[in-house]
């Protein structure tokens, strides 16, 4: 399920600064529901950001909102991967969109390939609908602008830990076709790394035999991947899958 954010954005805020916590309620639809009423639990989280002030801000939000949560920090993707290798049972990773040793969404893609079950939420000082859609398409469990109020951040984290996909409410201002494209990107984001590779070959017009040769796998394996792709994209043919992929300009890297 994709859930639109209900928190209001604080425009013009400095990168790494969070607004003072307002009353812990939802804005807009469902305003009578308290954030604290959520049954979502988070016991271990990893914050990945090269700015200490941002890490401190997120740490304080999580510490206040999730009792007993063990919080780890990393200033780079390399440090984050080392932490994930040493520790286990993380419930969530908060990954900054712009950290020195990562290009664009490469960090997200690497984490998704190594830890496909672990939810990764992108955190960014800049808000751009295109980036949000790309992040969701690459497998992000949500996208949180750093300008969001604390109550909205808490709401987002509760929803992600509960198994939902969180998008900022500003996405709702985009045209309807953008919402449909976001849905397609989400479906593509559910593919495994190997299935994304096979989908890339399909987009390029490759036949099963050619894909099997290129990937050094059996025809049976390729057919199994194609079948899984069609199921996850909710289509009935390779042609429909390619049409969906082309609609969001999928090329294997986005």
Rosetta silent file (secondary structure, phi, psi, omega in degrees, C-alpha in Angstrom):
SEQUENCE: XXXXXXXXXXXXXXXXXXXXXXXXXXXXXXXXXXXXXXXXXXXXXXXXXXXXXXXXXXXXXXXXXXXXXXXXXXXXXXXXXXXXXXXXXXXXXXXXXXXXXXXXXXXXXXXXXXXXXXXXXXXXXXXXXXXXXXXXXXXXXXXXXXXXXXXXXXXXXXXXXXXXXXXXXXXXXXXXXXXXXXXXXXXXXXXXXXXXXXXXXXXXXXXXXXXXXXXXXXXXXXXXXXXXXXXXXXXXXXXXXXXXXXXXXXXXXX
SCORE:     score description
SCORE:     0.000 S_00000001
   1 L     0.000  136.435  175.027    0.000    0.000    0.000 S_00000001
   2 E  -101.027  126.148 -179.306    1.192    3.505   -0.831 S_00000001
   3 E  -114.073  129.089  177.199    0.239    6.098    1.764 S_00000001
   4 E   -78.416  142.442 -179.456    0.382    9.816    1.066 S_00000001
   5 L   -64.305  150.580  178.932    1.973   11.924    3.764 S_00000001
   6 L  -116.332    1.538 -178.958   -0.245   13.919    6.045 S_00000001
   7 L   -88.274  150.776  177.426    2.350   16.227    7.533 S_00000001
   8 L   -87.836  145.096 -178.792    2.803   19.831    6.438 S_00000001
   9 E   -89.365  145.151  175.685    6.172   20.892    5.056 S_00000001
  10 L  -100.607  101.046 -175.606    8.206   23.708    6.532 S_00000001
  11 L   -76.671  147.381  175.165    9.517   25.585    3.522 S_00000001
  12 L    82.830    5.089  179.355   12.776   27.485    3.609 S_00000001
  13 L   -73.099  155.336  178.147   14.293   25.433    6.463 S_00000001
  14 L   -77.183  151.650  179.680   18.022   24.795    6.616 S_00000001
  15 L   -64.164  128.032  176.805   19.371   21.406    5.703 S_00000001
  16 L    91.666    0.461  178.160   19.591   19.208    8.755 S_00000001
  17 L  -108.714  140.766 -178.964   17.242   21.264   10.946 S_00000001
  18 L  -117.658  145.198 -179.585   13.895   19.963   12.131 S_00000001
  19 L   -69.312  154.950  177.397   10.899   21.959   13.250 S_00000001
  20 L   -62.526  144.305 -174.861    9.872   21.899   16.892 S_00000001
  21 L   -66.400  121.753  175.002    7.436   19.053   17.615 S_00000001
  22 L   -84.812 -178.402  174.647    3.768   20.093   17.256 S_00000001
  23 L   -54.401  139.579 -172.535    0.870   18.121   18.786 S_00000001
  24 L   -81.634   72.451  177.616    1.225   14.497   17.668 S_00000001
  25 E  -133.832  160.321  176.593   -1.775   14.281   15.353 S_00000001
  26 L   -75.591  149.844  171.106   -2.282   13.739   11.657 S_00000001
  27 L   -97.245  148.346  176.561   -2.995   16.680    9.391 S_00000001
  28 L    76.939 -138.977 -176.127   -5.815   16.421    6.879 S_00000001
  29 L   -59.567  134.392  177.740   -7.649   13.126    6.534 S_00000001
  30 L    75.871   29.931 -174.516   -7.802   11.139    9.752 S_00000001
  31 L   -67.162  -14.594 -178.320   -6.823   14.104   11.941 S_00000001
  32 L   -87.128    0.370 -177.427   -8.501   12.545   14.953 S_00000001
  33 L   -96.804  123.084 -179.752   -6.070    9.619   14.999 S_00000001
  34 E   -76.911  139.759  177.711   -3.106   10.008   17.332 S_00000001
  35 H   -61.734  -36.661 -176.389    0.306    8.977   16.022 S_00000001
  36 H   -66.050  -15.505 -177.962    1.067    7.319   19.349 S_00000001
  37 H   -74.186  -11.596 -177.645   -1.859    4.946   18.810 S_00000001
  38 L   -64.335  141.723  178.610    0.064    3.081   16.112 S_00000001
  39 L   -88.741    1.543 -177.650    1.060   -0.481   16.968 S_00000001
  40 L   -62.817  136.535  179.723    4.185   -0.229   14.831 S_00000001
  41 L  -119.374  140.983  175.499    7.331   -1.264   16.649 S_00000001
  42 L  -136.430  114.702 -174.850   10.902   -0.383   15.739 S_00000001
  43 L  -101.448  -25.056 -177.715   13.684   -1.996   17.760 S_00000001
  44 E  -150.116  125.584 -176.930   16.768   -1.279   15.652 S_00000001
  45 E  -136.207  148.670  178.244   17.379    1.428   13.055 S_00000001
  46 E  -118.078  123.343  177.109   20.381    2.659   11.079 S_00000001
  47 E  -101.593  122.054 -178.056   20.705    6.363   10.187 S_00000001
  48 E  -116.053  106.587 -179.373   23.026    7.036    7.235 S_00000001
  49 L  -160.487  139.055 -177.363   23.941   10.712    6.774 S_00000001
  50 L   -84.038   -4.044  178.761   27.246   12.552    6.574 S_00000001
  51 L  -102.424  114.651 -179.117   25.942   15.528    8.577 S_00000001
  52 H   -55.989  -36.523 -178.682   26.092   14.966   12.387 S_00000001
  53 H   -65.311  -36.618  178.074   23.319   17.516   13.004 S_00000001
  54 H   -67.739  -43.893  178.596   20.949   15.616   10.750 S_00000001
  55 H   -60.687  -42.349  178.876   21.782   12.336   12.455 S_00000001
  56 H   -62.486  -40.983 -179.956   21.214   13.972   15.853 S_00000001
  57 H   -63.315  -46.377  179.322   17.861   15.340   14.700 S_00000001
  58 H   -67.090  -38.190  178.727   16.647   11.990   13.409 S_00000001
  59 H   -59.886  -44.053 -178.359   18.026   10.229   16.487 S_00000001
  60 H   -66.506  -38.328  177.872   16.041   12.508   18.795 S_00000001
  61 H   -61.805  -46.099 -177.306   12.847   11.972   16.785 S_00000001
  62 H   -69.855  -43.555 -177.560   13.236    8.199   16.915 S_00000001
  63 H   -60.470  -38.197 -178.983   14.334    8.048   20.571 S_00000001
  64 H   -75.557  -33.289 -171.119   11.272   10.003   21.707 S_00000001
  65 H   -95.026  -21.928 -178.178    8.791    8.155   19.504 S_00000001
  66 L  -126.211   98.034 -177.572   10.002    4.542   19.685 S_00000001
  67 L   -61.017  131.991  174.998   10.725    3.380   23.223 S_00000001
  68 L    76.580    7.407 -178.966   13.750    1.134   23.539 S_00000001
  69 L   -71.544  130.238  177.599   14.785    1.498   19.906 S_00000001
  70 E   -88.279  121.378 -171.981   18.490    0.823   19.373 S_00000001
  71 E  -111.256  124.465  176.701   19.859    3.504   17.038 S_00000001
  72 E  -110.240  153.186 -179.654   22.981    3.090   14.916 S_00000001
  73 E  -129.992  150.158  175.812   24.640    5.803   12.844 S_00000001
  74 E  -145.345  139.411 -178.861   26.857    5.860    9.758 S_00000001
  75 L   -96.124   -2.751 -179.595   28.429    8.819    7.960 S_00000001
  76 L  -153.153  165.349  178.020   28.905    6.967    4.661 S_00000001
  77 H   -66.380  -38.969  179.186   27.531    4.047    2.688 S_00000001
  78 H   -58.896  -43.786  178.324   30.736    2.100    3.316 S_00000001
  79 H   -66.627  -37.214  179.260   30.288    2.558    7.049 S_00000001
  80 H   -64.393  -44.750  179.272   26.616    1.611    6.776 S_00000001
  81 H   -62.778  -38.577  178.229   27.399   -1.625    4.932 S_00000001
  82 H   -63.765  -39.843  178.579   30.023   -2.498    7.547 S_00000001
  83 H   -65.216  -43.361  179.637   27.456   -1.940   10.294 S_00000001
  84 H   -66.061  -30.229  177.849   24.874   -4.114    8.535 S_00000001
  85 H   -71.774  -33.452 -177.422   27.481   -6.855    8.121 S_00000001
  86 H   -85.245  -34.901 -177.481   28.297   -6.806   11.839 S_00000001
  87 L  -107.010  170.926  179.421   24.777   -6.359   13.182 S_00000001
  88 L  -146.065  175.787  175.498   21.487   -7.969   12.248 S_00000001
  89 L    61.667   38.171  173.602   17.723   -7.665   12.663 S_00000001
  90 L   -74.973  141.736  177.691   17.445   -4.037   11.612 S_00000001
  91 L   -91.628  -22.931 -173.065   13.889   -2.819   11.168 S_00000001
  92 E  -165.203  147.546  169.902   14.731    0.193    9.026 S_00000001
  93 E  -121.364  128.894  173.482   17.491    2.177    7.313 S_00000001
  94 E  -102.333  112.344 -172.305   17.199    5.939    6.884 S_00000001
  95 E  -114.282  121.364  176.581   19.457    6.823    3.955 S_00000001
  96 E   -66.730  139.972 -179.413   20.396   10.360    2.958 S_00000001
  97 L   -67.876  -31.876 -175.905   20.005   10.964   -0.762 S_00000001
  98 L  -121.779   92.296  172.902   23.283   12.891   -0.966 S_00000001
  99 L  -121.835  150.086 -168.662   26.234   11.346    0.826 S_00000001
 100 L   -52.142  -38.867 -173.979   29.829   11.665   -0.444 S_00000001
 101 L   -97.497   21.893 -179.571   30.448    8.054   -1.489 S_00000001
 102 L  -132.406  136.418  175.513   27.109    7.569   -3.267 S_00000001
 103 L  -103.077  115.041  176.422   25.928    8.707   -6.678 S_00000001
 104 L    52.289 -116.415 -176.102   22.236    9.517   -6.786 S_00000001
 105 L  -100.807   14.143 -178.643   20.273    6.317   -5.963 S_00000001
 106 H   -61.832  -36.405  179.267   23.199    3.894   -6.221 S_00000001
 107 H   -63.847  -43.498  177.528   23.322    3.523   -2.433 S_00000001
 108 H   -61.150  -45.406 -178.506   19.667    2.562   -2.284 S_00000001
 109 H   -63.155  -38.921  179.716   20.096    0.047   -5.097 S_00000001
 110 H   -67.434  -43.301  178.073   23.107   -1.526   -3.415 S_00000001
 111 H   -63.481  -40.012  179.741   21.306   -1.845   -0.089 S_00000001
 112 H   -65.928  -35.168 -179.338   18.257   -3.321   -1.816 S_00000001
 113 H   -73.777  -36.276 -178.962   20.403   -5.888   -3.616 S_00000001
 114 H   -84.736  -30.868 -177.874   22.290   -6.942   -0.482 S_00000001
 115 L  -133.724   69.933 -172.343   19.389   -6.676    1.952 S_00000001
 116 L   -62.071  -22.812 -177.404   16.211   -7.062   -0.147 S_00000001
 117 L   -90.430  -20.825 -175.027   13.897   -7.494    2.843 S_00000001
 118 L   -76.363  120.447  178.682   15.207   -4.521    4.842 S_00000001
 119 L   -66.180  134.290  177.582   13.082   -1.355    4.354 S_00000001
 120 E  -122.781  122.116  178.216   15.122    1.654    3.223 S_00000001
 121 E  -107.293  127.689  177.685   13.638    5.144    3.475 S_00000001
 122 E   -80.545  138.453  177.356   15.288    7.965    1.558 S_00000001
 123 E  -122.995  131.972 -175.234   15.821   11.232    3.434 S_00000001
 124 E  -146.299  145.635  175.250   16.590   14.405    1.520 S_00000001
 125 L   -78.659  -18.938  179.263   16.953   18.134    2.031 S_00000001
 126 L  -109.460  143.255  179.910   15.567   18.698   -1.467 S_00000001
 127 L  -116.924  118.714  179.929   12.091   17.660   -2.573 S_00000001
 128 L  -140.548  126.475 -176.490   11.559   16.725   -6.186 S_00000001
 129 H   -58.233  -38.241 -179.679    8.676   14.614   -7.485 S_00000001
 130 H   -62.415  -42.628  179.317   10.921   12.983  -10.080 S_00000001
 131 H   -65.094  -40.895  179.211   13.422   11.893   -7.449 S_00000001
 132 H   -59.805  -46.726 -179.357   10.642   10.555   -5.244 S_00000001
 133 H   -64.629  -39.778  178.293    9.264    8.459   -8.093 S_00000001
 134 H   -64.233  -41.216 -179.949   12.731    7.202   -9.009 S_00000001
 135 H   -62.994  -43.796  178.160   13.424    6.261   -5.405 S_00000001
 136 H   -64.418  -39.135  178.664   10.183    4.307   -5.145 S_00000001
 137 H   -65.644  -28.100  179.472   10.942    2.628   -8.449 S_00000001
 138 L   -87.181    1.653  174.290   14.351    1.600   -7.126 S_00000001
 139 L   106.894    8.729  178.518   12.747   -0.049   -4.120 S_00000001
 140 L   -65.461  144.534  178.063   12.611    2.654   -1.442 S_00000001
 141 L   -87.222   -3.665  178.898   10.008    2.082    1.262 S_00000001
 142 E   172.785  172.670 -179.631    9.419    5.808    1.503 S_00000001
 143 E  -141.444  119.708 -176.178   10.760    9.302    0.972 S_00000001
 144 E  -119.659  112.690  172.959   11.035   11.836    3.803 S_00000001
 145 E   -68.949  140.471 -179.025   11.998   15.485    3.139 S_00000001
 146 L   -68.846  -13.252  179.824   14.095   16.903    5.977 S_00000001
 147 L   -82.565   -3.891 -179.527   11.805   19.936    6.036 S_00000001
 148 E   -68.691  150.293  174.780    8.906   17.872    7.371 S_00000001
 149 L   -67.528  156.881 -177.266    7.621   18.490   10.878 S_00000001
 150 H   -59.704  -41.057 -179.373    8.589   15.992   13.521 S_00000001
 151 H   -61.626  -36.578  179.332    5.062   14.669   13.898 S_00000001
 152 H   -70.342  -37.536  177.377    4.938   13.973   10.154 S_00000001
 153 H   -63.766  -44.188  178.330    8.299   12.199   10.273 S_00000001
 154 H   -60.826  -44.536  178.212    7.074   10.026   13.134 S_00000001
 155 H   -58.035  -45.363 -179.476    3.889    9.259   11.203 S_00000001
 156 H   -61.345  -45.321 -178.622    5.943    8.277    8.156 S_00000001
 157 H   -64.090  -42.154  177.642    8.220    5.987   10.164 S_00000001
 158 H   -58.818  -42.228 -176.946    5.269    4.270   11.857 S_00000001
 159 H   -69.160  -40.420  179.349    3.672    3.618    8.486 S_00000001
 160 H   -65.367  -45.803  179.780    6.833    2.229    6.900 S_00000001
 161 H   -63.239  -26.054  177.855    7.524   -0.068    9.852 S_00000001
 162 L   -80.804   -2.095  176.344    3.897   -1.225    9.545 S_00000001
 163 L   101.624    6.652  179.538    4.630   -2.331    5.987 S_00000001
 164 L   -94.594  166.077  175.283    3.309    0.631    4.021 S_00000001
 165 E  -105.844  125.687 -174.267    5.118    2.784    1.449 S_00000001
 166 E  -103.576  130.794  173.325    5.259    6.439    2.437 S_00000001
 167 E  -125.118  143.244  177.220    5.203    9.381    0.023 S_00000001
 168 L   -60.432  150.082 -176.982    5.109   13.076    0.983 S_00000001
 169 H   -65.415  -22.489 -179.506    1.715   14.714    0.606 S_00000001
 170 H   -63.454  -21.406  177.163    3.086   17.172   -1.966 S_00000001
 171 H   -61.269  -30.182 -178.143    3.152   14.309   -4.460 S_00000001
 172 H   -65.562  -15.414  178.936   -0.636   14.524   -4.420 S_00000001
 173 H   -80.428  -11.382 -179.451   -0.330   17.900   -6.131 S_00000001
 174 L   -73.608  159.799  177.664    1.100   16.231   -9.237 S_00000001
 175 L   -59.657  160.172 -177.630   -1.164   15.352  -12.178 S_00000001
 176 H   -58.424  -36.621 -178.475   -3.080   12.087  -12.057 S_00000001
 177 H   -63.271  -28.369  177.992   -0.775   10.481  -14.584 S_00000001
 178 H   -67.667  -36.454  177.249    2.115   11.003  -12.173 S_00000001
 179 H   -64.274  -39.070  178.610    0.253    9.000   -9.537 S_00000001
 180 H   -67.637  -38.775  177.522   -0.192    6.197  -12.067 S_00000001
 181 H   -65.749  -37.475  177.553    3.486    6.353  -12.956 S_00000001
 182 H   -61.893  -36.677  178.283    4.352    6.178   -9.261 S_00000001
 183 H   -66.018  -40.912  177.777    2.278    2.997   -9.040 S_00000001
 184 H   -63.258  -44.164  179.478    4.183    1.495  -11.973 S_00000001
 185 H   -62.680  -35.607  177.886    7.499    2.444  -10.368 S_00000001
 186 H   -65.551  -41.231  177.866    6.380    0.828   -7.137 S_00000001
 187 H   -63.126  -44.085  178.322    5.574   -2.405   -8.969 S_00000001
 188 H   -63.138  -36.118  179.497    8.966   -2.315  -10.663 S_00000001
 189 H   -64.961  -19.053  179.022   10.517   -1.624   -7.284 S_00000001
 190 L   -80.541   -9.528  179.803    9.108   -4.933   -6.007 S_00000001
 191 L   -72.548  148.906  173.925   11.256   -6.859   -8.502 S_00000001
 192 L   -74.076  162.332  178.514   14.403   -8.601   -7.332 S_00000001
 193 H   -53.470  -40.167 -179.526   17.730   -7.356   -8.758 S_00000001
 194 H   -68.568  -38.003  178.179   17.837  -10.329  -11.160 S_00000001
 195 H   -67.053  -34.516  176.957   14.270   -9.717  -12.292 S_00000001
 196 H   -65.229  -38.191  177.814   15.107   -6.056  -12.969 S_00000001
 197 H   -63.815  -44.252  179.154   17.986   -7.201  -15.169 S_00000001
 198 H   -64.024  -40.652  178.344   15.684   -9.526  -17.097 S_00000001
 199 H   -61.852  -38.700  176.831   13.123   -6.716  -17.472 S_00000001
 200 H   -59.516  -42.285  177.626   15.876   -4.502  -18.892 S_00000001
 201 H   -64.644  -38.849  178.292   16.598   -7.172  -21.498 S_00000001
 202 H   -62.900  -42.419  178.899   12.889   -7.393  -22.328 S_00000001
 203 H   -61.131  -33.284 -179.570   12.750   -3.630  -22.823 S_00000001
 204 L   -85.131    6.809  174.505   15.673   -3.924  -25.213 S_00000001
 205 L    80.221   18.204 -178.664   13.767   -6.506  -27.229 S_00000001
 206 L   -78.732  142.419  176.627   15.837   -9.529  -26.256 S_00000001
 207 L   -84.426  162.557 -179.426   14.359  -13.017  -26.621 S_00000001
 208 H   -54.450  -42.110 -178.896   14.462  -15.604  -23.833 S_00000001
 209 H   -62.955  -41.126  179.438   17.228  -17.505  -25.610 S_00000001
 210 H   -67.989  -39.660  178.955   19.332  -14.372  -25.926 S_00000001
 211 H   -64.271  -43.374  179.152   18.740  -13.425  -22.297 S_00000001
 212 H   -59.364  -42.276  179.843   19.735  -16.906  -21.144 S_00000001
 213 H   -66.029  -44.842 -177.584   22.960  -16.654  -23.154 S_00000001
 214 H   -65.221  -36.442 -176.484   23.782  -13.142  -21.899 S_00000001
 215 H   -95.960   -2.434 -179.700   23.174  -14.025  -18.241 S_00000001
 216 L    57.489   45.381  176.386   24.650  -17.534  -18.478 S_00000001
 217 L  -128.455  171.876 -178.604   21.509  -19.128  -17.077 S_00000001
 218 L   -80.481  160.855  176.087   19.084  -21.743  -18.353 S_00000001
 219 H   -60.429  -37.138  179.593   15.996  -21.027  -20.428 S_00000001
 220 H   -60.670  -40.603  179.038   13.934  -22.406  -17.543 S_00000001
 221 H   -64.989  -42.669  179.481   15.423  -19.796  -15.218 S_00000001
 222 H   -62.604  -45.327  179.992   14.691  -16.993  -17.673 S_00000001
 223 H   -61.078  -38.012  178.705   11.094  -18.160  -18.112 S_00000001
 224 H   -65.041  -41.179  178.211   10.666  -18.268  -14.338 S_00000001
 225 H   -64.477  -43.661 -179.505   11.962  -14.697  -14.045 S_00000001
 226 H   -62.588  -43.208  179.515    9.671  -13.488  -16.840 S_00000001
 227 H   -60.988  -42.536  179.360    6.679  -15.171  -15.226 S_00000001
 228 H   -66.112  -38.014  178.569    7.490  -13.522  -11.887 S_00000001
 229 H   -61.979  -47.065 -179.563    7.902  -10.138  -13.598 S_00000001
 230 H   -60.932  -39.717 -179.344    4.498  -10.394  -15.272 S_00000001
 231 H   -66.791  -45.305 -177.667    2.898  -11.332  -11.964 S_00000001
 232 H   -70.067  -31.809  178.642    4.507   -8.479  -10.012 S_00000001
 233 H   -84.775   -6.668  179.176    3.714   -5.928  -12.714 S_00000001
 234 L    60.513   46.731  176.433    0.158   -7.281  -12.903 S_00000001
 235 L  -128.222  171.299 -173.847    0.277   -7.770  -16.673 S_00000001
 236 L  -115.113   -3.044 -178.779   -0.347  -10.756  -18.925 S_00000001
 237 L  -149.717  162.152  176.540    2.313  -10.493  -21.602 S_00000001
 238 H   -61.379  -38.116 -179.006    5.877   -9.403  -22.250 S_00000001
 239 H   -61.598  -44.028  178.322    4.554   -6.643  -24.477 S_00000001
 240 H   -63.124  -38.639  179.232    2.437   -5.190  -21.668 S_00000001
 241 H   -62.893  -42.940  179.591    5.435   -5.351  -19.324 S_00000001
 242 H   -65.724  -38.915  179.061    7.575   -3.451  -21.834 S_00000001
 243 H   -61.807  -44.401  178.454    4.842   -0.836  -22.317 S_00000001
 244 H   -62.963  -45.263 -178.628    4.680   -0.216  -18.574 S_00000001
 245 H   -62.320  -41.367  179.637    8.464   -0.049  -18.293 S_00000001
 246 H   -67.771  -29.554 -178.895    8.715    2.396  -21.201 S_00000001
 247 H   -63.343  -31.953  179.392    6.038    4.582  -19.685 S_00000001
 248 L  -106.367   14.715  176.817    8.324    5.368  -16.727 S_00000001
 249 L    58.395   39.034  178.696   11.473    5.318  -18.882 S_00000001
 250 L   -69.351  129.274  178.555   12.842    2.252  -17.123 S_00000001
 251 L  -133.143   11.319 -179.363   16.301    1.366  -18.375 S_00000001
 252 L    97.206  -19.122 -178.482   17.653   -0.767  -15.560 S_00000001
 253 L  -105.852  -16.517 -177.774   19.329    2.146  -13.769 S_00000001
 254 L   -96.626    0.000    0.000   16.294    4.050  -12.510 S_00000001
